[in-house]
Amino acid sequence: MKKNIFATLIITLSLFSCATTSQVSTTEPSHEPKIVNEKASEQKSLYKGEGLSIAITSPQIPGENHNVDWLPQFMQDLLSENFVNYSKMEVLDSSNDDLTNAQLVVVGNVQQNTGMYELNFFVHEVVTNEIKASSTGRYAIYEIENGKAINEITGDLLEGLGIELSEQEKLKLSKTNENNEISALSLAKGNTAEKKGNFIEALTYYVKVQGFQKNEAQNTIHKMFAGTADVSSVHNRATYYKEQLAKWNTIQQQYEDYLTDNLIIAVYDFSEVKDTLDLKNNSVVFTISPGVRFFMNREAVVVAQVVRNEWDLVKADPDNKEWTKLVADGKFYKNLMWHTFLTGNCSFFADICDEEGNIIQKDVHSYFSNNTSTGMWFPVQAKNELQSQKKFYEEGKVVYLKTKPISLDDFENTISVTNLRINDPKNYPSAGLYSKATVYSLEEWEARQ
């Protein structure tokens, strides 16, 4: 049959050519439209589950594992997104466990075993409870976080249901979109932290969300901080005031603790060593540089700005006037540098060792004072301005290390710096609380950029 059609087509074209010899173009006819139509036809012929409805539930994790309590929502969200993208089934919101309108339901469980995670997922027909598709696999935690596990589970379940994928869709599903997966992971972790009342921790995750999920994250942030006033009665209003007052007192303490732990980054580089000999006393003084660079953590600055902005919005609402005046909110408006080092110093201690790692001088100390009169403030960082992390790094303050005299008999050729302590309160028990710093070697820092 195909040969007859082809023959007819040739005859028809031949007749047409004979009849119009003087007008026939010498350009070869293009077959591109035919190829495009074939692809479109192939795509249309793929079965995508039209007319079916499916609910995707959160997988169960036996026992309590607080390290991965964000995982059920994360997996549910990614599975739902994949089923929407790769099928034409109606994907129902199963957050309220209402499965009455679903024909199919996805259930799963996660079990941790010797550092790996066993993931078991099934698609059941709601009426008969018959298993229509399944997927089982063992994955490392990073394979779950980067979306690989969910993509493979999606492929198995869709195949079991007879849902067909084009070659392009198969290729896309075999890869991970790191931005999407990181955003979904951040939303899940943020939601879990928020449910526990860890508002600032939740915020640190929400601000990492990018792409199409960014609007969702911003709305979630606003709802988390804002609250909804119930003014239907004096008792309801009083209850709302007390709840919001307690919440914002908690936020204030979490905010201060977070900045104390995360606002400052310290990067050390002790690659250059210069010596000053004292032959009379048979000793040497070493100057070790560049030293330690102190600068602000951009992520912490972003968190601080969001908290202040949200608090301004809450205070501007007339319904919140009665209780907001009871919050001691001064710390929300202080210059961020106030949070860096409450004693006013960027300080560190270190030990000097010989070639064999033996300490030859303990508690070598170096610091600089955060004092506006001496011009030692971080130039732009002291203004609460949001810069790039690179700009914060470049404008940081570098402090070198200088030893006390060391006997030439205490070492042979080389020394090393060990046991670096940044703003360790143990060294100043009477000086108050030092802000902590996240510490990296120069190589570690550059690898993160």
C-alpha positions in Angstrom: 0.0 0.0 0.0 2.8 2.4 0.8 4.5 1.6 -2.5 1.4 2.5 -4.5 0.9 5.8 -2.7 4.6 6.7 -3.3 4.2 5.7 -7.0 1.2 7.8 -7.4 3.0 10.7 -5.7 5.9 10.4 -8.2 3.5 10.3 -11.2 1.6 13.3 -10.0 4.8 15.3 -9.5 6.1 14.1 -12.9 2.9 15.3 -14.7 3.1 18.6 -12.9 6.7 19.0 -13.9 5.9 18.3 -17.6 3.1 20.7 -17.6 5.1 23.5 -16.2 8.6 22.9 -17.5 9.4 26.6 -18.1 8.5 27.6 -14.5 10.2 24.7 -12.5 12.7 26.0 -10.0 16.2 24.3 -9.8 16.1 24.5 -6.0 15.7 21.2 -4.3 12.3 20.9 -2.5 12.5 21.2 1.3 11.2 18.3 3.3 11.5 20.2 6.6 7.7 20.8 7.0 7.1 17.1 6.7 9.6 16.3 9.5 8.0 18.9 11.8 4.6 17.5 11.2 5.8 14.0 11.9 7.2 15.2 15.3 4.0 17.0 16.1 2.0 13.9 15.2 4.3 11.7 17.3 3.8 14.1 20.3 0.0 14.1 19.9 -0.1 10.3 19.8 1.7 9.8 23.2 -0.7 8.7 25.9 -0.5 11.2 28.8 -3.3 10.0 31.1 -5.9 12.5 30.0 -9.1 12.2 32.1 -7.4 10.7 35.1 -7.1 12.4 38.5 -4.3 11.6 40.9 -3.5 12.7 44.5 0.1 12.7 45.7 0.6 12.3 49.4 3.6 13.0 51.6 5.7 9.9 52.1 5.9 8.4 55.6 9.1 8.3 57.7 8.9 5.7 60.5 10.0 7.0 63.9 11.4 10.4 64.5 14.3 11.7 62.5 14.5 15.5 62.9 17.5 15.8 60.6 15.2 15.0 57.6 11.8 16.1 58.8 11.7 18.5 55.8 11.9 15.5 53.4 8.2 14.5 53.1 7.1 17.9 51.9 10.1 18.2 49.6 9.4 14.9 47.9 5.7 15.5 47.6 6.3 19.0 46.0 8.8 17.6 43.4 6.6 14.6 42.6 3.6 16.9 42.1 5.5 19.2 39.9 6.9 16.4 37.8 3.4 14.8 37.3 2.1 18.2 36.2 5.0 18.6 33.7 5.1 15.2 32.2 1.5 14.0 32.2 -2.0 15.4 31.5 -3.5 13.9 34.6 -5.3 16.2 37.0 -2.9 16.5 40.0 -5.0 17.1 43.1 -4.0 19.0 46.3 -3.8 16.3 48.9 -2.6 18.5 51.7 -6.0 18.0 53.5 -5.9 14.2 52.8 -9.2 14.5 50.9 -8.9 11.8 48.3 -12.6 11.5 47.4 -12.1 13.1 44.0 -9.0 11.1 43.1 -9.0 8.0 40.9 -5.3 7.3 41.7 -3.2 8.0 44.8 0.6 8.0 45.2 1.9 6.8 48.6 5.4 6.2 49.8 7.7 5.5 52.7 11.3 6.4 53.5 13.5 4.2 55.6 17.1 5.1 56.6 19.5 2.2 56.6 23.3 2.5 57.1 23.6 6.0 55.8 21.4 5.4 52.8 17.7 6.0 52.3 15.3 3.4 50.9 12.5 5.0 49.0 9.4 3.0 48.2 6.5 4.5 46.2 3.3 3.1 44.9 0.4 4.2 42.8 -2.9 2.7 44.0 -6.3 2.8 42.4 -8.5 4.4 45.0 -11.6 2.2 44.5 -9.9 -1.2 44.4 -6.6 -0.4 46.2 -4.9 -2.2 43.4 -1.2 -1.3 42.8 -0.9 0.2 39.3 2.8 1.3 39.5 5.7 1.1 41.9 9.3 2.3 42.3 11.9 1.2 44.8 15.5 2.4 45.2 18.3 3.3 47.6 19.8 6.8 47.5 22.3 8.9 49.3 20.9 12.1 50.9 22.5 14.3 48.2 20.8 12.3 45.5 17.5 13.2 47.2 18.3 16.8 47.6 19.5 17.3 44.0 16.3 15.8 42.6 17.8 12.7 41.1 15.8 10.3 43.3 12.5 12.0 42.6 13.1 12.1 38.9 13.8 8.4 38.7 10.8 7.6 40.8 8.7 9.8 38.5 9.9 7.9 35.5 9.1 4.5 37.1 5.6 5.5 38.2 4.7 7.1 34.9 5.9 4.1 33.0 3.9 1.8 35.2 0.8 3.8 34.5 1.5 3.6 30.8 2.2 7.4 30.5 4.4 7.9 27.5 7.3 10.3 27.3 9.0 11.8 24.2 12.7 11.4 23.8 13.1 15.0 24.8 11.1 14.6 27.9 13.1 11.5 28.9 16.3 13.4 28.5 15.0 16.3 30.5 13.8 14.0 33.3 17.2 12.3 33.4 18.9 15.6 34.4 18.5 17.7 37.5 17.7 21.4 37.5 19.7 22.5 40.4 18.0 25.9 40.8 14.5 24.3 40.9 15.6 21.5 43.3 17.4 23.9 45.6 14.4 26.2 45.7 12.0 23.3 46.5 14.4 22.0 49.1 14.6 25.5 50.7 10.8 25.9 50.8 10.4 22.5 52.4 13.1 23.1 55.0 11.7 26.6 55.7 8.2 25.3 56.2 9.4 22.6 58.6 11.4 25.2 60.7 8.4 27.6 60.7 6.1 24.9 62.1 8.5 24.4 64.9 8.5 28.1 65.7 12.0 28.6 64.4 11.1 31.8 62.5 14.6 33.1 61.7 15.8 29.7 60.7 12.8 29.4 58.3 13.7 32.8 56.9 17.2 31.7 56.1 15.8 29.0 53.8 13.0 31.1 52.3 15.5 33.9 51.1 17.4 31.3 49.1 14.4 30.5 46.9 14.8 31.6 43.3 13.0 31.3 39.9 9.3 30.8 39.6 9.0 29.8 43.3 10.4 33.1 44.5 7.0 34.7 44.7 5.7 31.8 46.7 8.6 32.2 49.2 8.0 36.0 49.5 4.3 35.5 50.3 5.2 32.8 52.8 7.6 35.2 54.5 5.0 37.9 54.8 2.4 35.5 56.1 4.8 34.1 58.7 5.6 37.5 60.1 2.3 39.4 59.6 -0.4 37.4 61.3 -4.1 38.0 60.9 -6.0 40.1 63.4 -9.3 38.8 64.8 -11.2 41.9 66.0 -14.6 40.2 66.2 -14.6 40.5 70.0 -12.5 42.0 72.8 -11.4 38.5 73.9 -10.3 37.4 70.5 -8.5 40.7 70.0 -6.7 40.2 73.4 -5.7 36.6 72.4 -4.3 37.8 69.1 -2.3 40.6 70.8 -0.8 38.1 73.2 0.1 35.6 70.5 1.7 38.2 68.3 3.6 39.7 71.3 5.0 36.3 72.2 5.9 35.5 68.6 7.8 38.8 68.1 9.6 38.5 71.4 10.7 35.1 70.2 11.7 36.5 66.8 13.8 39.2 68.4 15.8 36.7 70.5 16.3 34.4 67.5 17.3 37.4 65.4 20.0 38.4 67.9 21.3 34.9 68.3 21.4 34.4 64.5 23.4 37.6 63.9 25.8 36.7 66.7 26.5 33.4 65.1 26.4 34.2 61.4 27.0 37.9 60.6 30.8 37.7 60.5 33.0 35.5 58.2 36.7 35.1 58.8 39.0 33.8 56.1 42.6 33.0 57.1 45.8 32.8 54.9 49.1 32.4 56.7 51.1 31.7 53.6 53.7 34.5 54.0 56.3 34.4 56.8 58.9 37.0 57.5 61.4 36.8 60.3 63.3 39.4 62.4 66.4 37.9 64.1 67.7 38.9 67.5 71.2 37.3 67.6 71.9 38.8 71.0 69.0 36.8 72.6 69.2 33.9 70.1 65.6 34.4 69.2 63.4 35.4 66.3 60.1 37.2 65.8 57.8 36.0 63.0 55.3 38.2 61.1 52.8 36.0 59.5 50.5 37.4 56.8 48.2 38.2 55.1 46.5 36.9 58.3 42.7 36.8 59.0 40.2 38.8 56.9 37.0 39.8 58.7 33.9 40.7 56.6 30.2 40.5 56.6 28.1 37.5 55.5 25.7 38.8 52.8 23.1 36.2 53.6 22.9 37.4 57.2 22.6 41.0 56.0 19.7 39.9 53.8 18.0 38.2 56.7 18.4 41.3 58.9 16.9 43.5 56.2 13.9 41.3 55.7 13.2 41.2 59.4 13.4 45.0 59.8 11.1 45.5 56.7 8.5 43.0 57.9 8.5 44.5 61.4 8.0 48.0 59.8 4.9 46.6 58.0 3.5 45.0 61.1 4.0 48.2 63.1 2.3 50.3 60.4 -0.9 48.2 60.7 -3.4 50.1 63.0 -4.7 46.8 64.3 -1.3 46.0 65.8 -0.8 49.3 67.6 -1.6 48.1 71.0 0.8 45.2 71.2 3.7 46.4 69.0 4.5 49.2 71.4 5.3 46.5 74.0 8.0 44.9 71.9 11.5 46.3 72.7 12.4 46.6 69.0 15.6 48.7 69.3 17.8 45.8 68.2 16.0 45.6 64.9 17.2 49.1 64.1 20.7 49.1 65.5 23.5 49.4 63.0 24.5 45.8 62.1 28.1 46.5 63.3 26.7 46.6 66.8 26.0 42.9 66.5 29.5 42.0 65.2 31.6 42.3 68.4 29.9 43.5 71.5 33.3 44.2 73.1 34.3 46.3 70.0 37.1 44.0 68.7 37.8 41.6 65.9 40.2 39.3 67.7 41.9 36.0 67.3 44.3 33.7 69.0 46.5 31.0 67.6 49.4 28.6 68.5 52.7 28.3 66.8 54.1 24.8 66.1 57.4 23.4 65.0 58.0 20.9 62.1 56.7 18.0 64.2 53.5 19.8 65.4 54.8 20.6 68.8 53.5 23.9 70.2 56.4 26.3 70.7 54.3 29.4 71.5 50.7 29.5 72.8 48.0 32.1 72.5 49.6 34.4 70.0 47.0 37.3 69.9 46.1 39.8 67.2 43.1 42.1 66.8 41.8 45.4 65.5 39.3 47.7 67.2 35.9 48.5 65.7 36.1 52.2 66.6 34.8 55.0 64.4 37.3 57.4 65.9 40.2 55.3 64.6 38.6 54.7 61.2 38.6 50.9 61.6 35.0 50.3 60.8 34.3 48.2 57.7 33.7 51.1 55.2 30.5 50.2 53.4 29.4 47.4 55.7 28.9 49.7 58.7 26.2 51.5 56.7 23.8 48.5 56.6 24.1 48.5 52.8 23.5 45.4 50.8 26.5 44.6 48.6 27.6 41.6 46.7 29.5 39.0 48.8 32.6 39.8 46.7 32.3 43.5 47.7 31.9 42.6 51.4 35.0 40.4 51.1 37.1 43.1 49.4 36.2 45.7 52.0 36.9 43.4 54.9 39.7 44.1 57.4 42.8 42.0 57.3 44.7 41.4 60.5 48.2 39.9 60.4 49.8 37.8 63.2 53.0 38.6 64.9 54.7 36.3 67.4 56.6 37.1 70.5 60.3 36.2 70.5 60.8 32.5 69.9 64.1 30.8 70.8 66.1 29.5 67.8 66.6 26.3 69.7 62.9 25.5 69.7 62.6 24.7 66.0 64.7 23.8 63.0 63.5 25.3 59.7 59.8 25.9 59.5 56.8 26.8 61.7 53.1 26.5 61.3 50.0 28.2 62.7 47.4 26.0 64.5 44.4 26.1 66.8 43.0 29.3 65.4 40.3 30.8 67.7 38.2 33.6 66.4 36.7 35.8 69.1 36.8 33.1 71.7 35.1 34.3 74.9 37.2 31.9 76.9 40.2 34.3 76.3 38.2 37.2 77.7 36.0 35.9 80.5 35.4 39.3 82.0 35.0 41.2 78.7 31.4 40.1 77.8 30.2 38.2 74.8 32.0 38.2 71.5 30.2 37.6 68.3 31.2 34.4 66.7 32.6 34.0 63.2 32.3 31.4 60.5 35.9 30.4 59.7 37.3 29.3 56.4 40.8 28.8 55.0 41.4 30.9 51.8 41.3 27.7 49.8 37.9 26.7 51.3 36.5 30.1 50.7 37.6 30.3 47.1 36.1 26.8 46.5 32.7 28.1 47.6 32.6 31.1 45.2 
